Each structure stands twice: as structure tokens, then as C-alpha cells.
Amino acid sequence: MKRIVAALLCTCMVTSLTACGVSTDTGDGSGSISSGAETAGTEVAASSDNSGKEFSGQTIEVAVRYSGSTLDTFTSLTNKFEQESGCKVEVTSYGMDDYENSLKTRMASNSLPDVFETHGWSILRYKEYLTDLSKEDWASDYDESALGVIQDDDGSIYVLMTSMLANGILVNLDVCEDAGVDVYSLNTWEDFSEACGKIKAAGYTPIGQAVGGGNLANVAGTWVSYEGELAEDSEAMLDGTYDFESMVPWLEMNADWLNKGYFYDDYATVSSEDTVKRFANNQAAFWVGNGATFFVACLELNPDGNYALLPDFCSKEGGKRFIGIGEGDAFGLWKDSEHTDAAKAFLSFMARPENNVTLTAASGYISSLKSAMDQDEGIALKYLTVMQEKCADDDIFYENLWDRKYMPSGMWPVFGQAVEALIADHSETGVQAAKQILLENYNDLYEAAHSN
């Protein structure tokens, strides 16, 4: 089994963008920018005398999605880089909601930031705009699990990914123990469904999450793509010929869970905050397709919480168990930047273990550079290491998040539409309606992506 030695570090709950010295964008893509020289809560202020330093007089723009305390931490690091290099860093924060559209607008006008977060799309969306960074010193420091996400077929690497996210099955061990369920004996989705029946009979909610597109997309590969599963249709997905017939058993299982009441009664409206509270209060047993950083918020509410991370189940005996890996903190360098050397120096600065660990602790992901992994001491490290120990005999592999690798851009919200069809009608009619939604949108989006 490929092993990851990494820490799952604390997630900061972010609210409004309040950091001083960092501009926030209005959402029109114009990118109102100011210097990152002073940020509330930071300990390091940028030097006022940068004369004689290597990149004195240069300015690079860095675009991010961060807000709140994570933005504070990031800007404290850019301040340190300014002191060290003499290069001014202008940080543009678009926030989570406006980031993607803002970057698309700037791509269309060919006026991208010198450095920007690639948020999971360094290869599939942005690579034609990015510089190949595979020859940089830090590129040889990647953990092997990270390369499957960021390395192109020709070996090119277009991003500094200081951290990654890892999705699997989240478990409340106390709930499962009380219901008589040994989670480490579960291997297939059928095993999981049977366990859900026991948990419901014991008076708990089996699956403690809202019902949305992630229910389908995050673990779909364990039904339709990976080695040893019910279907291995990856090639058809990538060449535009996939008909979604092999997705039907997965849709049917979700409909069955809805019919049997395995979700909260208010599954269509429950808030993210409430799912955390309920999980921490031992009201639910599982969360399908999420990262163990979720537990950090649970432990703040219930320090005695007893949790575990499992790899996704397989659709039949002999299939592989899966952990989905995605870009966490990841930064690309615009190929047309006028300050390439300064931007590369900034990336090298961010790749240093002490800076890597600082940002990872704020964003809550998993360090992906080996030198930083050695320094990680996050409280959630046990969830990954225990999973590796407990599941040592399972055939587990780590790969890019399924929808990012196998579906055309734009499919994520479509999975949400498919789930809405299942919610409206849990019968076979609803399953077929969901399949048709997926198929029609897949065909349209694939054609649009390959029309040039």
C-alpha cells in the first residue's frame, strides 16, 4: 500500500475578509489590489528599506481564495518574503465564491496574476497559462501521493502544491461501537449499507451529512472507474462516449438510502454548522466523501470525540479501496509574467518547510512536500496513520478526485441537480431521471471543452 506520512492540520473557520493591507475583490474580476505590507494579527511587518536586495523594485501579484485568519497567515508570510527579497507582494483575495469566475475573466483578457491558486485545476484548466516548474529544486521533494494529482503525462508540473486534501469515509467510532458495528470489517458498499441498517436500528442517523452532489461524485469512481470495480469505464469518460449506464447501481444505492431514512430528516436543508454539531454530539455514524479536517471542528465541540478515517469502500469484493487526493494550497506561475524570477523565488520561499507548515496549519490540509511532512505535528495526524495501520491488508490507492480527473469542467453542479432528482423521486423513475441529467450535461460540457 502506498503510504502517506502527513499531518491533517487544523481548519480555521473563516468569516469576513477583515485583514488590513490586503484587498478583496468586488467580484467583477478587476482585482482591486493593495500591498500585503501590514496585516492584522501578523508578527512580521514588511521592511521599509528594500534597497540592495535581489528583487528590490519589483512587484508581483498573488491571487488567492483565502479569507479571515487563513488570509492573515498567508499575508504574514508574504510580509516575510518582502523583507527577505525586497520584492513587493500585492495580494488579491477574491474569496471562495468569486475566485473561479474572476480567474476566468482574467484568462479571457490574458491578464492573469503573476502567481495564483489553481484550486484543483493546474492541469485540466490552467496548464496552457502556466510555467512548467518541474525543474525547480522543490519539485523533487513531493510525496509520491501528490504526483498523481499534479504531474502531467509528459512529466511537467505546473504548480507548487504545498498541501493536499484527502477524502474518504469519516467515522464516529463511539456511535458505531454502540450499534455493534466493527468499521474495520467493512469492505464493500453492501457491507456499509448493512451497517447503516444496524446503526439506524440503534437509534442513530447512519449518514450525517446533507444530501448533495458530493454524495455521488466523491466516491463514484469506486463504482465506475477503478480496477476491480463493477465497471471500469474511465476511457469512455475521457473520450466522450460514456453513457452513464454503469452509474445506475450507485444512483440506486443512494435512492435506497433515502428510502430507508439513512440521512437526517432535514437532509435537504441542514447547514454545515449543524452537521458538525450533530456529529460531535454523537448523533450520526458516518460522513461519505470528506476529509479528516472535519474532525478538528468536532473536537472543538467535543474534546472526547472518538473518530476515524476510512478509505472509500469498493463496489464488489476484489475492488480497490480509494482515498481521493486533491490540490490544497497550490500556486501556479503565469507563463507571461514579467517577473518570473521573483515569482519563482516566492514559490521557493513558500516551499520551505517552516513556511509550508505555517500555511498548512492555517488552511487545514495535508502537507505534500516530504521535508514539511517531517515537521508536521498536527493533532489529526493519528487519523491517517491509524487508517494505514488498521487497513494495512486492504488494497488502497491514492488518486486525484474522481470528478476532476474523469469529468469535463462544469460537471460538479450537475451532480447536485442529479441528487435533486433523486430527492424528488426515490424510485427507479427518479434514478433514470438523475442518469439522464448527468448524461445530457456531460455530453454538452464535453463537446464544449473539445470544440476548439
MARFI-785780 format. One record per residue (C-alpha): residue number from 1; x, y, z; residue in three letters. Coordinates in pm, whole numbers, plus 50000, padded with zeros to 5 digits. Layout:
BEGIN
   k    xx    yy    zz   r
 NUM     X     Y     Z ALA
...
***
This chain:
BEGIN
   k    xx    yy    zz   r
   1 50000 50000 50000 MET
   2 50129 50340 49913 LYS
   3 50175 50530 50235 ARG
   4 50139 50896 50309 ILE
   5 50315 51027 50616 VAL
   6 50140 51358 50659 ALA
   7 49954 51562 50916 ALA
   8 49592 51657 50891 LEU
   9 49611 52002 51045 LEU
  10 49358 52239 51194 CYS
  11 49096 52403 50975 THR
  12 49022 52763 51054 CYS
  13 48658 52864 51026 MET
  14 48673 53177 50811 VAL
  15 48424 53460 50821 THR
  16 48450 53805 50666 SER
  17 48758 53939 50492 LEU
  18 48898 54169 50756 THR
  19 49273 54159 50704 ALA
  20 49430 54501 50677 CYS
  21 49660 54566 50383 GLY
  22 49506 54301 50160 VAL
  23 49241 54397 49911 SER
  24 48927 54198 49849 THR
  25 48771 54188 49507 ASP
  26 48421 54310 49430 THR
  27 48353 54012 49207 GLY
  28 48385 54192 48874 ASP
  29 48726 54044 48802 GLY
  30 48901 54381 48813 SER
  31 49110 54285 49112 GLY
  32 49145 54593 49327 SER
  33 49488 54535 49477 ILE
  34 49691 54677 49761 SER
  35 50017 54581 49929 SER
  36 50041 54300 50184 GLY
  37 50277 54512 50394 ALA
  38 50060 54520 50705 GLU
  39 49809 54259 50816 THR
  40 49608 54242 51135 ALA
  41 49740 53980 51373 GLY
  42 50073 53926 51194 THR
  43 50402 53946 51374 GLU
  44 50620 54049 51084 VAL
  45 50591 54384 50911 ALA
  46 50745 54435 50568 ALA
  47 51076 54618 50564 SER
  48 51059 54981 50464 SER
  49 51413 54970 50320 ASP
  50 51450 54708 50048 ASN
  51 51737 54876 49864 SER
  52 52015 54643 49761 GLY
  53 51806 54327 49791 LYS
  54 51785 54084 49499 GLU
  55 51438 54179 49374 PHE
  56 51424 54536 49500 SER
  57 51188 54749 49293 GLY
  58 50987 54454 49158 GLN
  59 50624 54379 49240 THR
  60 50436 54052 49193 ILE
  61 50064 53996 49227 GLU
  62 49943 53682 49406 VAL
  63 49573 53590 49379 ALA
  64 49417 53367 49645 VAL
  65 49083 53242 49775 ARG
  66 49177 53288 50139 TYR
  67 48981 53495 50388 SER
  68 48977 53553 50762 GLY
  69 49255 53404 50970 SER
  70 49392 53198 50680 THR
  71 49438 53518 50481 LEU
  72 49609 53676 50783 ASP
  73 49856 53386 50798 THR
  74 49925 53393 50426 PHE
  75 49987 53767 50428 THR
  76 50225 53735 50724 SER
  77 50429 53503 50504 LEU
  78 50428 53744 50209 THR
  79 50548 54015 50451 ASN
  80 50843 53796 50545 LYS
  81 50921 53739 50179 PHE
  82 50915 54114 50116 GLU
  83 51165 54168 50399 GLN
  84 51394 53898 50269 GLU
  85 51383 53961 49895 SER
  86 51297 54328 49850 GLY
  87 51011 54225 49619 CYS
  88 50674 54378 49694 LYS
  89 50383 54131 49702 VAL
  90 50036 54253 49617 GLU
  91 49780 54003 49747 VAL
  92 49441 53988 49578 THR
  93 49180 53790 49768 SER
  94 48869 53707 49565 TYR
  95 48727 53477 49832 GLY
  96 48587 53131 49770 MET
  97 48268 53242 49596 ASP
  98 48415 53481 49338 ASP
  99 48758 53330 49277 TYR
 100 48681 53097 48988 GLU
 101 48478 53345 48784 ASN
 102 48734 53618 48847 SER
 103 49015 53398 48718 LEU
 104 48811 53303 48410 LYS
 105 48758 53672 48336 THR
 106 49129 53737 48366 ARG
 107 49214 53437 48149 MET
 108 48986 53572 47879 ALA
 109 49168 53907 47885 SER
 110 49512 53742 47918 ASN
 111 49591 53946 48228 SER
 112 49648 53685 48495 LEU
 113 49827 53744 48827 PRO
 114 50195 53651 48842 ASP
 115 50109 53377 49090 VAL
 116 49763 53236 49160 PHE
 117 49591 52947 49332 GLU
 118 49495 52671 49089 THR
 119 49233 52518 49325 HIS
 120 49243 52168 49176 GLY
 121 49279 52261 48810 TRP
 122 49651 52312 48746 SER
 123 49647 52063 48458 ILE
 124 49292 52036 48332 LEU
 125 49216 52409 48314 ARG
 126 49520 52625 48367 TYR
 127 49825 52447 48223 LYS
 128 49828 52643 47896 GLU
 129 49865 52960 48105 TYR
 130 50129 52824 48345 LEU
 131 50505 52776 48360 THR
 132 50647 52425 48389 ASP
 133 50807 52413 48733 LEU
 134 50931 52053 48726 SER
 135 51297 52163 48728 LYS
 136 51265 52369 49045 GLU
 137 51456 52228 49342 ASP
 138 51141 52175 49550 TRP
 139 50976 51966 49274 ALA
 140 51185 51664 49374 SER
 141 51052 51692 49731 ASP
 142 50694 51587 49653 TYR
 143 50548 51288 49827 ASP
 144 50458 51025 49569 GLU
 145 50089 51051 49653 SER
 146 50087 51415 49537 ALA
 147 50234 51350 49194 LEU
 148 49923 51167 49074 GLY
 149 49733 51492 49111 VAL
 150 49975 51749 48968 ILE
 151 50212 51572 48728 GLN
 152 50115 51584 48360 ASP
 153 50161 51289 48125 ASP
 154 50492 51432 47998 ASP
 155 50628 51487 48349 GLY
 156 50553 51859 48362 SER
 157 50449 52010 48695 ILE
 158 50271 52343 48672 TYR
 159 50216 52417 49038 VAL
 160 50375 52439 49380 LEU
 161 50131 52234 49586 MET
 162 50238 52278 49946 THR
 163 49942 52080 50073 SER
 164 49670 51848 49957 MET
 165 49330 51728 50071 LEU
 166 49243 51363 50125 ALA
 167 48882 51241 50110 ASN
 168 48749 50917 50249 GLY
 169 48481 50791 50489 ILE
 170 48458 50970 50823 LEU
 171 48350 50757 51120 VAL
 172 48215 50827 51468 ASN
 173 48357 50523 51646 LEU
 174 48150 50562 51962 ASP
 175 47824 50554 51766 VAL
 176 47936 50252 51565 CYS
 177 48054 50066 51874 GLU
 178 47723 50128 52049 ASP
 179 47540 49993 51744 ALA
 180 47762 49684 51729 GLY
 181 47939 49778 51405 VAL
 182 48309 49694 51353 ASP
 183 48401 49952 51091 VAL
 184 48732 49783 51008 TYR
 185 48545 49472 50893 SER
 186 48358 49669 50625 LEU
 187 48493 49637 50272 ASN
 188 48216 49684 50016 THR
 189 47932 49934 49984 TRP
 190 47693 49648 50056 GLU
 191 47874 49594 50386 ASP
 192 47835 49965 50456 PHE
 193 47462 49960 50379 SER
 194 47408 49669 50616 GLU
 195 47599 49859 50885 ALA
 196 47373 50160 50826 CYS
 197 47071 49940 50898 GLY
 198 47218 49837 51235 LYS
 199 47300 50197 51321 ILE
 200 46951 50320 51241 LYS
 201 46800 50037 51446 ALA
 202 47016 50151 51740 ALA
 203 46859 50497 51723 GLY
 204 47130 50691 51538 TYR
 205 47146 50857 51196 THR
 206 47372 50643 50977 PRO
 207 47493 50915 50732 ILE
 208 47534 51253 50897 GLY
 209 47558 51493 50604 GLN
 210 47337 51697 50380 ALA
 211 47236 51524 50057 VAL
 212 47415 51693 49767 GLY
 213 47629 51641 49459 GLY
 214 47924 51532 49668 GLY
 215 47732 51220 49772 ASN
 216 47752 51099 49415 LEU
 217 48073 51246 49275 ALA
 218 48320 51200 49559 ASN
 219 48308 50821 49556 VAL
 220 48165 50746 49211 ALA
 221 48496 50605 49089 GLY
 222 48457 50312 49327 THR
 223 48163 50204 49111 TRP
 224 48252 50305 48757 VAL
 225 48626 50365 48712 SER
 226 48879 50184 48925 TYR
 227 49043 49847 48889 GLU
 228 48830 49557 49010 GLY
 229 48507 49756 49043 GLU
 230 48169 49674 48886 LEU
 231 48268 49887 48588 ALA
 232 48596 50026 48456 GLU
 233 48474 50295 48219 ASP
 234 48749 50553 48261 SER
 235 48849 50553 47893 GLU
 236 48491 50616 47782 ALA
 237 48464 50907 48027 MET
 238 48777 51066 47887 LEU
 239 48693 51019 47518 ASP
 240 48336 51150 47544 GLY
 241 48150 50822 47488 THR
 242 48040 50745 47843 TYR
 243 47664 50667 47863 ASP
 244 47629 50661 48247 PHE
 245 47467 50317 48246 GLU
 246 47731 50190 48487 SER
 247 47642 50477 48722 MET
 248 47289 50341 48773 VAL
 249 47376 50096 49057 PRO
 250 47536 50381 49252 TRP
 251 47232 50602 49192 LEU
 252 47008 50316 49303 GLU
 253 47201 50271 49627 MET
 254 47166 50642 49707 ASN
 255 46793 50620 49636 ALA
 256 46774 50317 49865 ASP
 257 46947 50509 50145 TRP
 258 46692 50788 50104 LEU
 259 46405 50539 50111 ASN
 260 46535 50375 50427 LYS
 261 46589 50704 50611 GLY
 262 46964 50672 50649 TYR
 263 47010 51053 50636 PHE
 264 46884 51323 50872 TYR
 265 46515 51405 50835 ASP
 266 46617 51756 50725 ASP
 267 46885 51629 50487 TYR
 268 46788 51880 50218 ALA
 269 46827 52187 50439 THR
 270 47067 52101 50723 VAL
 271 47354 52351 50746 SER
 272 47724 52267 50750 SER
 273 47746 52408 51102 GLU
 274 47468 52179 51222 ASP
 275 47630 51871 51068 THR
 276 47942 51944 51271 VAL
 277 47742 51991 51592 LYS
 278 47542 51674 51541 ARG
 279 47847 51465 51458 PHE
 280 48022 51600 51767 ALA
 281 47713 51517 51976 ASN
 282 47723 51153 51862 ASN
 283 47403 51174 51659 GLN
 284 47547 51024 51339 ALA
 285 47789 50748 51243 ALA
 286 47938 50829 50901 PHE
 287 48016 51102 50653 TRP
 288 48074 50978 50297 VAL
 289 48344 51154 50096 GLY
 290 48509 51411 50323 ASN
 291 48847 51490 50476 GLY
 292 48951 51430 50835 ALA
 293 48999 51803 50894 THR
 294 48623 51792 50961 PHE
 295 48711 51631 51293 PHE
 296 48901 51938 51409 VAL
 297 48578 52136 51438 ALA
 298 48409 51836 51602 CYS
 299 48682 51808 51863 LEU
 300 48648 52176 51950 GLU
 301 48288 52100 52049 LEU
 302 48356 51757 52199 ASN
 303 48720 51703 52305 PRO
 304 48637 51341 52390 ASP
 305 48515 51262 52039 GLY
 306 48630 50926 51907 ASN
 307 48671 50932 51530 TYR
 308 48838 50751 51241 ALA
 309 48912 50792 50871 LEU
 310 48849 50500 50634 LEU
 311 48922 50461 50263 PRO
 312 48615 50456 50040 ASP
 313 48454 50116 50005 PHE
 314 48455 49916 49683 CYS
 315 48156 49814 49474 SER
 316 48240 49443 49487 LYS
 317 48482 49205 49652 GLU
 318 48823 49237 49491 GLY
 319 48790 49606 49416 GLY
 320 49034 49865 49539 LYS
 321 48979 50093 49837 ARG
 322 49025 50458 49748 PHE
 323 49144 50783 49906 ILE
 324 49077 51087 49687 GLY
 325 49361 51338 49670 ILE
 326 49310 51698 49558 GLY
 327 49507 52019 49544 GLU
 328 49504 52208 49873 GLY
 329 49730 52514 49885 ASP
 330 49859 52519 49528 ALA
 331 50017 52805 49335 PHE
 332 50091 52837 48964 GLY
 333 50318 53087 48787 LEU
 334 50169 53271 48488 TRP
 335 50381 53194 48180 LYS
 336 50363 53558 48065 ASP
 337 50466 53711 48396 SER
 338 50715 53996 48364 GLU
 339 50871 53896 48696 HIS
 340 50931 53524 48653 THR
 341 51248 53509 48865 ASP
 342 51087 53699 49153 ALA
 343 50778 53477 49131 ALA
 344 50993 53162 49135 LYS
 345 51176 53299 49438 ALA
 346 50839 53346 49610 PHE
 347 50738 52988 49535 LEU
 348 51070 52860 49668 SER
 349 51013 53066 49982 PHE
 350 50668 52912 50028 MET
 351 50813 52562 49974 ALA
 352 51044 52592 50275 ARG
 353 50926 52352 50545 PRO
 354 50869 52616 50811 GLU
 355 50657 52830 50575 ASN
 356 50479 52527 50431 ASN
 357 50380 52403 50776 VAL
 358 50264 52751 50882 THR
 359 50025 52783 50587 LEU
 360 49907 52424 50609 THR
 361 49821 52470 50976 ALA
 362 49602 52767 50883 ALA
 363 49428 52613 50581 SER
 364 49379 52268 50735 GLY
 365 49512 52048 50456 TYR
 366 49782 51778 50445 ILE
 367 50144 51868 50373 SER
 368 50255 51726 50038 SER
 369 50629 51804 50042 LEU
 370 50828 51540 50227 LYS
 371 51051 51790 50406 SER
 372 50742 51957 50555 ALA
 373 50576 51627 50642 MET
 374 50867 51556 50874 ASP
 375 50787 51874 51068 GLN
 376 50408 51841 51081 ASP
 377 50270 51780 51428 GLU
 378 49901 51839 51366 GLY
 379 49653 51687 51608 ILE
 380 49480 51497 51327 ALA
 381 49789 51301 51218 LEU
 382 49653 50998 51403 LYS
 383 49355 50964 51168 TYR
 384 49571 50894 50867 LEU
 385 49828 50681 51043 THR
 386 49564 50474 51222 VAL
 387 49384 50419 50891 MET
 388 49707 50295 50735 GLN
 389 49772 50062 51026 GLU
 390 49417 49929 51060 LYS
 391 49368 49887 50685 CYS
 392 49717 49759 50608 ALA
 393 49580 49445 50444 ASP
 394 49340 49635 50216 ASP
 395 49426 49727 49860 ASP
 396 49422 50108 49895 ILE
 397 49531 50356 49634 PHE
 398 49551 50735 49616 TYR
 399 49440 50927 49309 GLU
 400 49302 51263 49204 ASN
 401 48943 51338 49299 LEU
 402 48727 51143 49057 TRP
 403 48526 51426 48902 ASP
 404 48838 51638 48846 ARG
 405 49010 51358 48656 LYS
 406 48728 51196 48463 TYR
 407 48451 51453 48417 MET
 408 48456 51768 48198 PRO
 409 48477 52102 48375 SER
 410 48137 52216 48497 GLY
 411 48001 51877 48600 MET
 412 48015 51931 48976 TRP
 413 47689 52131 48999 PRO
 414 47529 51883 48762 VAL
 415 47574 51609 49022 PHE
 416 47381 51835 49257 GLY
 417 47097 51851 49002 GLN
 418 47100 51472 48975 ALA
 419 47068 51441 49352 VAL
 420 46773 51679 49346 GLU
 421 46603 51437 49105 ALA
 422 46664 51153 49350 LEU
 423 46530 51359 49639 ILE
 424 46214 51437 49442 ALA
 425 46163 51072 49347 ASP
 426 46346 50784 49519 HIS
 427 46201 50528 49275 SER
 428 46358 50386 48959 GLU
 429 46194 50672 48770 THR
 430 46396 50918 48978 GLY
 431 46712 50715 48922 VAL
 432 46663 50727 48545 GLN
 433 46588 51100 48560 ALA
 434 46913 51155 48751 ALA
 435 47106 50947 48499 LYS
 436 46960 51148 48211 GLN
 437 47058 51477 48376 ILE
 438 47414 51354 48411 LEU
 439 47431 51218 48056 LEU
 440 47291 51523 47878 GLU
 441 47509 51769 48065 ASN
 442 47818 51550 48028 TYR
 443 47766 51541 47651 ASN
 444 47719 51919 47631 ASP
 445 48015 52000 47854 LEU
 446 48245 51752 47683 TYR
 447 48155 51893 47341 GLU
 448 48211 52249 47464 ALA
 449 48550 52156 47609 ALA
 450 48665 51993 47285 HIS
 451 48505 52224 47029 SER
 452 48823 52419 46952 ASN
***
